[in-house]
Amino acid sequence: MPSSTTGAPVGADFDDPVSAPGSVGVGKLASQVARRIEGEIIGRGWPVGAVLGSEQDLRVRYGVSRSVLREAVRLAEHHQVARMRRGPNGGLLVRAPDAIPATRALVIFLEYIGTTVEDLMFARLLLEPLAAGLAAARIDEDGVLRLRECLAEEQQRAAEPGIFAQDVLHVLVGESSGNPVLGLFVDVLARLTARYAHATRLVSRDEVTRGKAHAHTTHLEIVEAVISGDGGRAQAASADHLRRVSAWLLERRTRRVRTGVATRQPSEPGAKLAEVVAGRIHDEITRRGWPVGQVLGSEADLLARHGVSRAVLREAVRLLEYHSVARMRRGPGGGLVVTAPDPRASMETIALYLSYRRVSAEDLVVVRETVEVGALGRVLARRDDPAVVAGLGQAAAGDGFHAGLAKLSENPVLEIFLGILTELWARHRGAEGGQGAACTGNGGNGDGGRVHQRIVEAVLVGDEGLAQHRLRRHIQHLTA
């Protein structure tokens, strides 16, 4: 499986049905069973409230021990796809998932690896005008009301001192697009932008006030274009606004956002105590600047600090280990050690959430095309670089063409988003029990390899239009 130059695995190739990334820091068998439970839930249409079976039923069904099943159930609970209810009429219940914890972890990971303002705003300029155009065609009366209420709140808060996030409006436009993938990606980008905005150099009160006023005026223009159904005007206004935001951030940036700017997030409703404790430790690591290798404290220290039982703390540590945030080291000099984060667990959770939202093939293709064409444009701009030429050759000749293309774009946001899309695609096909269109990625086998090679040929001669045409047709064929 290809991995990012930043250390972020992007998942399997889009057209590889058996390559979704495995879990990190958990037993392999338990991870496989959790995957089967999740696949069953998707295959049954996500029947929230239904009981999949008692612990004994599930042990027999999957042919595993009690310890393996309980570990698998913990993973399913962390992914928020199910929960174990004890007592009479108990069993594993299907639940409605929440993407917020995984989204927040993904934002922190992008921050940790040093995502630049340029990377962030490039992704926003790809996706948000698209969302505004779709919103103009799809928004309903409730959506209109929510957008106008958001504008009214912006105006009321204009006199507040300091910078406050005005990206709520962008998130609402993303949601109004009617495309759950697009809405979630816009949310991730808005959250990361807010963290960058708080890490800029100090600006005067007058400058902040002018910035808020200009943003509000532009937001009004975007909203009125969306409500009136003028998709072209909505897209143009969105793109113009984002270019101004990008210029503002670039002019005032002080450093990469990586340390000391974490904002404490409230616990999600219904979160288990172990999840709350894991969130507190996560926040502490971020505030400290993510000091990889540093010991946060022994188990006894952490028990006293957080005032919880040993069982709760160990479950919290298990969640942190799952996301490669920290791990418990035993023995002399041991304790909870900060580790370099890994996005795969969050990517899996987000893909499951989008499965719950019943993402359509059309929704998936629209976002997939936009992300990949954006990555293709970055690669085209560097086609004379010998490393890019070599990378394209390797991607076309082996497995993982689409992931390789995203990696060569050198934009970690696009690479992570592609990983989520591939994970979502693999889960859909796994639940349906089908293979879909074949695309091996091997230059010597199947139509996929030949198409990949033709895309590369267009890139190397600088024919951007032809390269985009071939890539779009290829993606559409795979999802026909």
N, C-alpha and C positions, 0 to 999 in steps of 0.2 A: 504494500500500500504506500503510495507516495506520501511524503510529509512535507510540510511547508518549510521554507528557509527560516521561518520564525519559530519552528518547532510545533506548529499547529497542524496536526493531521487533518486533511480535508475530506476524509472518507473515501469511499470507493468511487470508481468511475461511474458516471451517471447511468451507464447502460450495463453495469455489472450487477446481476441480481443476487449475488451471494457474498457481497463484500462489505456490508455495513460494519463499522468499527466495533470491536468488542469492548466490554467494560474495563475500567481501569481499577486495579486494587481489590478485586473481588475474585472469588473462586470461579474458575472457568465454567464448571458445570452449573453453578447457581446462576451465572450470567446467561447461559443458554436457556435454562428453564424460565427465567424472567422474560427473555425474548419470546419464548413460546407462549407464555401467558399474555404478553402484550399483543402478539400476533392474533391470538384467539379473540381478544377484545376487539381489535380492529375488524377481524373477519366477521364478527357478529354484529357489526354496526355500532359499536360502543354503547351497549345498553346500560346506561347509568342506573345504579340501584340493583341490578341483577346479581345473583350469587353464582359465582363460577363453580363452587363446590366447597366442601369442608376441607380441613387440613388433610384428613385421611383420604378423601376422594382425590385430592390433588396429588398426594404422594403416590397413590396407585396409578393415576392417569399418566404421570410423568416418570414413574419408576425411579424415584430418588428417596434418599433418607430424609428424616425429619430436619436435620441440621441444614441440608442443602436446600430443602423447600423453604425453610424459614429465611434463609439468606436471600433466596430468589424473591420471596414476598417482600422483604425489606427493600430490595431494589425496585420492585413494582410500586411500592408505597412511595419511595423517594421520587420516582417518575410521575407520581400522582395519577396513576391509572387505576389503582385499586387499593383497598385497605382490608385488613383482616378483622372481622368482627367476632368476638369471643362469645361463649355462652350458647344457650338454646337458639336454634335457628341461625346460628353464626355461620361463618364461612368467608370466603374472599369476595368482597363486594366491588363491583365496578364503580368508579367515581369519575366525576368531571375534573379534568386536570386544570392547572393554572400555570401559565408560562412565566410568571413574574420572577420566581427564584432563579430559573435557568437563564432568563434574559439578563438579569442583573449579573450573574456569574460570567456570562459571555461578554458583557460590557467591560467588566473588570479585567478579563483576560486580554481583550483588545487593548486596553489601557496598559496593562502590564508589559506587553511585547513592544510597546512604543509606537503604536499606530500614529501616523502623522496627521496633521490637519489636512494636508493635501489628499491623503488616502481617504480620510473620512468624508471630506466634501466632494471628492470625485464620486464616491458611492451615493451620496445624497443627491447629487445632480443627475445620476442615472435613474434613481428610483422615485424620487418625490414628484418631479413633473409628470411621470407616468401615473402616479397615484392621483394627482390632481385631475388629469384628463379623464381617468376612469371614474372618479368621483362625480364629475360633471354629468356623466352618462347614467350613473347608478344611484345617486343620493336620493333618500326618501325624506318624508316630512320630519321624522324624528331626527335624522341627520342634520337637516337644515336648522332645527331648533338647537341642537347641541353646538353647532358651529357658531351660531349667533350668541348663545349664552357664553361661550368661551371668549368671544370678542368683547362682550360686555364686561366680563371679569378682567380681561386685560386692561381695559380702559379704567376700571376702578382702581387697579393696582399701580397705575402709571406713576403715582406720586410716591410710592414706596421707595425707600433708599436702597441703593445697591442693585446688583444684577439679580434678576430672578428668571427662571426658565420660561421662555415664551414659546417653547417648542410643543406645548400641549396642543396648540392649534394644528401643527404639522401632523401629530399623531392622530388627531381626529380626522384630518383629511385622508390619511392613510387608511383608517378604518372605514371611511365612507367610500373608499374605492371598491368595496365589496370583495376584495381579494385578501384572504387571511394571511397569506405569505407576505404580501407587500405591506400590509398593515403592521405585522410583527417586525419586519426588517426596518421599517421607518421608525418604529418605537425604539429599537436598539440604537439606531443612528442618532435619534434625538437625545437619548439618555447620555450617550458618549459626548455629544456636542455640549450638553449642559456641564459636564465635568471639565471639558476644555475651557469653556467660558469662565469658569471659576478659577482657572489656573493662569489667566492672562495677567499682564502687568496691571498695576493700579491705574485707573482712569478717573478723570474728574467727574464730579456730580453732574455738571452740565452735559458732558459727553454721554454719560449713561442715560440721562433724560432724553437727549436727542435721539439716541439709538433706539430707545423704547418707542418713542413717538413714530419714528420711521418704520420700525418693524410692524407696529400696529396698523399704520396706513397701508403697508404692503399686504398685510394679512387681510385687511378689508377688501382689497382688490382681488385677492385669490378667492376669498369666500364668495363674493358676489359673482365672480365668473363661474365658480362651481355651481352655485344655486341656480344661476340663469341657464345652465347647461352649455356654456361656451367652453368646451374642452380645450380648444387651441389657446384661448386667452388665459385660461387657468394654468396651462402648462408653461406658457411664456412668463406669466407673473411669478410662478413658483421658481422657475430657473433663474430669473433676474434677482429675486430675493436671496436665493441661496448663494449666488455669486457675490452679493454684497456681504452676506454673513461670512463667507470664506475670506474675503478681503479684510474684514474687520478682525477675524481671528488671526490671520497671518501677520497683520500689522502689529498686533498686541501680544503675540505669543511670547512666552518667556522660556519655555522648555517643553520637552515631551511630558505629557501628563502621565505620571507613573507613581508619584509618591504624594502622600499627605493631603489628597483632595477628596477623599472618600466622604460621602454624605451618608449618615446613618439612615437606613431604610426601616420602616416599621415592619413588624412581623406580619406575615400574611394571615388572614383570618383562618382559624382552624388549624394553624401550624402546630405540630407536635413540639413538646418541650425540647427534644433533641435537635429539631430543626432550628428552633430559636437560638439555642446555645451555639450551634454550628454557625449561624449567621453572625452572632456576636464575635466569635473568634475570627471569622472571615473579615469582619469590619476592622478588628484590631490589627490583623496582618496588613491590610491595605493602608491603615493610618501609619503604620511603621515603615511604609515604603517597600513592602514585600521582601523582607530580608531572608533570602533563601539560605537555609542551613542554620538559621538561628533557632534556639530552643525557647519556646514560649513559656515553658514551665513543666514541672513533673505532673503526673496524674493527681497527686495530692494537692499541689498548688492550684491546679485548674478546678478541682472539686471545691476548694475553699473560695476561689475567686468567683465562681459562677453559682455556688450554693445549690448544687444538684446532686443526685445520687450517682454512684459509680455506673450503674446501668445506663442512665441518661447520658452521662459524659461519653461513655464508650460508643453509644449509638451516634452521638454528635461527631466523634472522631471518625467513625466509619464513613459518615457522609463527607467529611472533609477529605478523607483518603480517596473516596470515590471520584472526587473532582480534582485530585492531585493538588490540593491546597496545602495540606499538612499531613504528616504521618507520625504515629507514635513509635518512638524508638525505646526499646527495653534495655535494661541493664544500667551499669554505672554511667553517669553522664547523660542518661536518657531523658526522655520527655517528648513533648509534642514539637516536632521539627517542621519548620516552614519549607515547603517544596515548590518547585516551579509548577505553575498551574497547567492543566491540560483541558482543552475545551470539549473533548469528545463526549463526556457525560452530559454536558449542557446541550450539545448539539443533538444528542439522542432524545433528550427530554423535550426539546423544542419541536423536533420532528414528530414525536408522539402527540404533542399538543395540537399540531397542525393536522395530524390525522383525525383527531377528535373533531376539529373544525370542518371536517369533510372537504378538504381542498379538492377542487376539480382539476381535471387534466388541463383545462384551458388556463386556470389560474397558475398552475405550476409552470406551464410552458411560457406564459407571458413574462413571468419573473425570471425564469431560467434563461430565456433568450436575452433579456436585458442585461443580466449579470455577465453572461458569457460574451456577448458582443462588446460590452464595456471592457472586459479583460482582453479581448482580441485587439481592441484599439490600442491598449497599452503595449501589447506585444508588437504590433505593427510599427509603433513609434521607435522600437528598439531592434528592428529586424536586422540591422547591420552589426549588431553586437555578436561576436563569435559565440559567446555563451548562450545567447538566445537561439542562434542557429542550431547549435548542438542540442539544446534542450528540446526544440521543436522536433528534431530528427528522432530523438529518443522517445518522445511522447507519441509520435505517429507510428513508430515501429513496435512499441510495447503496449502493455495494459496501462490504463489510466490516462488516456489522451486528454479528456476534459479537465481532470484534476491538474494535469501537467500544464495545461494552458493557463489555468488560474494561478498556478504557482509562478509561472513566468511573467505574469502581470505585475508581480511584486507589490500587490495590494492585499494585505491580510484580511481586510473586510470582505472583499470579493471572494477570497479563498474560503473563509469561514462560511459565508452564505452559500457558496456552492456545496460545501460539505453538508450543510443542513438539507439542501435540496436533494442531494444524492441519497442521504439517509432516509428522507421521506419517500423517495421513489422506491428504494429497496424495500421498505416496510410495506408500502402499498402492494407491490408485486408479490411479496412473501405472503401477505394476508390473502391475496386473491389466488395464490397457488399457480400463477402463470409466469412465463418467462418474458413476455413482451417481445419487442423487436430485438433481434440479436445484434450485438455490436461488440465484438471481442476486443477491439483495440489492437489486435495483432495485425501488422501490416501484411502478413502473408495469408491470413485466414478471414474469410467473410467480407461482406460489403462494408462493415464498419471501418476496417483498416484502410480500405481503398479511399473511402470518403475522407478519413482523417488526413491521408497523404495529400489529397487534392486541396484540402483547406490549407495545409502547410505550404503547398506550392504557390497558392495565391498570396499568402502572407509574404513569402520570401521575395516575390517579384513586386511587392508593394501594391497589389491590386486590392484595395480595401473593400470596394463594393462587391467584388466576386467572392472574397473570403467571407464576408458577412452573409452573402446569399447562400453559399454552401453550408455555412454553419447553421443558419436558421432552418434551412430545409432538412438538414440532418436531425436537428432536435425535434422538429415537427414529425418527421418520419418515425422516430423512436417512440413517440407518444400517440401515434395515430390510433 
